Structure formats: C-alpha cells, structure tokens
Amino acid sequence: MRRYQGMVFSQARKAFPTKDEAEDFTQEVFLKAYESLSTFRGEAQISTWIYQIARNEISKHFKKKKPEHETLEETHGTKSKTDVSQGFIDQLVKEEDGNLLRSLISRLPAVYRKPIILHYFENMSLKEISSDMDIKLNTIKSHISRGKELIRKWWHHET
C-alpha cells in the first residue's frame, strides 16, 4: 500500500474537491484491491491493476452522482475531441497486454511521451500541462495528437 498510495491519492485528489474525500477514497481503493486480490491474474503489473481499480471506482462514484440536467454537449449529442481521444487510450489500457502500451509509450520521443502521460495517466488538463511545461496550448495538443498517432501505428504493427 505504501508503494502505490501516492499514485491513487494523486488520482483521487484530482477527482474529489477535498483532501479528506481523497484520503477516504484512497482507503476504499486499497480495501477493494485487497478484497479483489484473488482476481489479480499477474498479466499486468500490480500498479496497473490498482490504477485501473481506482479509475473504475472514480467512474462509479461519479456515475452515481450524475447531474440532473444535461450539458449542452449531451443535449446536442456531440463529443469533444478529448472524449474521443480518451476513449482510444482507455481502449488500449483495457486490452489484456498493458505492458505493450507501456512499452509503446516509453518508445515515444520525450516531447510526445510527457504530455501523454500527464494528460491520460495523471489526469492533468491540457492547460495545466501547457503551463507546467511552459509550452503553448496548441503545441501540447499537437504533441499529444502526434504521439497517439505513433502509438496507434505501432500498436497495429505489434498486434
């Protein structure tokens, strides 16, 4: 737990408004992981497995608290590019071989790799990444797009 609590807490801190809620959520994730330990198949690293449990639990938490009104995008049935992009990464993460995804990401040039990791795995917004890396927002968008394209190409070549 000590080894991975920072990773889970980091996700929780971005998802929940208060530190206390994030701490409670982190405990719930590790309780869920302990209860589900028998389902861990060892095909991926335990950190990947715990990370996925945390993501699933965050999704469950916010599905329960769906707003009673629709957003403009929901009303008109549109999805942003970020939603579609997130779906691509989620699809790859759900694939049985999470090691392949990590391997492909590690092969990316650093200018593409860092924004992808920050956006999809650290849940940072594009504006936060832009500010953190001191790079223009459109350049960050471009780097993420190019990195994803390389991952797609390599993924299809590897599978």
N, C-alpha and C positions, 0 to 999 in steps of 0.2 A: 504494500500500500504506500509506504514512504516513497518508493521509487516513482510511482505514477500519479500520486495525488496532485502534484503541480500541474500536470497535463490536464487532468479532469477539472481541477479548480479553475484553470485558465478558461476552459470552455464555459464552465458554469458562470464565471464572473461576467462573461460577455452576454450570457443569456438572461441572467437574473439581475434585478435592479440593486439588490443589497448584498453586502458581503455575507451576512448571516444566511440568507437564502442560498447563496452559492456554496457555503460550507455545508449546510444541510443536504443540499443536492449531491455534493461530493461524497458524503457519507452514504447516501442512498445508492449511489452508483456502485460503490465498493461492496455494499451489502448485496445488491443484485448480482454483482460479479461472483461473490462468494457462493451465493445460492445457486448460481448457474455454472459453477466450476466444472461440473460433470459434463456439460455440453461443449467445453473447450476441446477442440479436436487437435490442436497443435499444428494446424496447417499454416497459421499465421503467427506472428509474434504476439505475445500476451499483451503488449502495449496496444497493438492494433485492435485486438479483441476488446480490451477495456475501453478504448477510444470509441469504438462502434457502439458499445453498450451505452456510453454517456450520450452520444449523438441520438440514439434511439430514445433514451429516456427524456432528453430535452424535447424531441419531437412530440412524444406522448404528452408531456406536460403542457405544451402549448396547443396541442390539438384539443385538449380538454377545455382550454380557456379561449376558444375561438371567439372573435368579436361577433356581436350580434348583427353588425352592419357590414356590408361588403365594401371593399375598396373599389376605387374607380377601375383599376385593372381587372378585378374579379368580375365587375359588372359588365365590362365590355369583352371579357374573355381573352384578354391579351396577357402575354407573358413577356417579361423583360429578358434581355439577352443574358443577364446574370442568372435568372432562374433556369434557362436552358443550359447554360454553362455548368451550373451547379449540378444539374441532372447528369451531365456527362461524367463529372468527377464522381458523383455518388454511384453511378453505374459501375465505374471501374473499381471503386472501393468495395462494392458488393460482390464483385467477381471473386471466385474462390482463391485466386492467387494474388493476394495483396502484396506479396513480395515482388511480383512482377511490376506492379505500379510503383512501388518504392524504388525499384531498380531503374525504371524508366525516368522517374523524376530526378534521381541522382545523376543521370546521364545528361540532363539538360544543362545548357550554359547557365552560369550563375545569374545572369541578368533575367532569365526566364524562370529559373527554379525558385529564387527567393520570393518573388511576388505570388507565385502559385501556392507555395507553402503557406505564406502569410494569409492569403485570401481563403483558401479552401480548408486548411488544416488548423489555422489559428483564428479563423473567422474574423479577420480584420476587413474593414470596408476598404474600397479602393481609395477613398480619400485619406484614410489613415495610413495606408501603405505609401501613397504619394508623399504625404508629409514625413513619414518615418524615413523613407529612402531619399527624400529631397529630389524627387523626380516628378515631372509633370504628370497629371492625371491621365491624359491621353496616351502618354508613353507607357504608363503602367498597364493600361487597357491593352495596348498593342503587345507588350511583352507577354502578358497572360494569354492573349489570343495565339500568338506565335508558339508559345510553349505548349499550349494544349494541342495545337496542330501537330507539333512534333511527337507528342505523346500518342495521339491518335494514329499517326503514321507508323510509329514503332510498335504500338500495341497490335495493329493489324498484321504487321510483319512477324511479330513474335508468336501470335496465336494462330 
